[in-house]
Amino acid sequence: MDKNKLVLPISILLGCIVLGGFFYASQISKQNSIEKQQRIDLQAKTGQKKRDYIAKRKTDCLAIYKTESAKWNNVQGWEYDEPIDDPALSSYNLSALNPDTCEIIYKDNKTGDTFSKNF
């Protein structure tokens, strides 16, 4: 008779543990999903800021090109070098590549050679 009295409480206890485990697992899954969505949103905002910055710098570079073209008759073109945003390259000294610069290209009227000036 003592055995039968313990079966019901043990069954209830095991059922609570199983239900608690499922509830805990679903909450962990939900939290991971929320964190993943927040990371995606942050990356999207960061990417949009970078695109806005690059668009502004290109517009500025075009304005410099137009100003230089108005002043000088030997201006050939312009080019904007975007900043390097590669974590694998961040440990190297890349200042020689002149990232994030506006390059105005001129032509020497005497020799026909081209040269550039960075802004």
Number of C-alpha atoms within 10 A of each C-alpha: 5 6 7 8 9 10 11 11 11 11 11 11 12 12 12 12 12 12 12 12 12 12 12 12 12 12 12 12 12 12 12 12 12 12 12 12 12 12 12 12 12 12 12 12 12 12 12 12 12 14 12 12 13 17 13 12 18 20 13 15 21 18 12 17 21 16 11 17 16 11 10 10 11 16 20 14 16 19 16 20 15 16 13 13 10 8 8 7 10 10 8 8 8 11 7 6 11 14 14 16 18 23 20 23 18 21 16 11 10 6 7 10 9 13 13 16 11 14 12
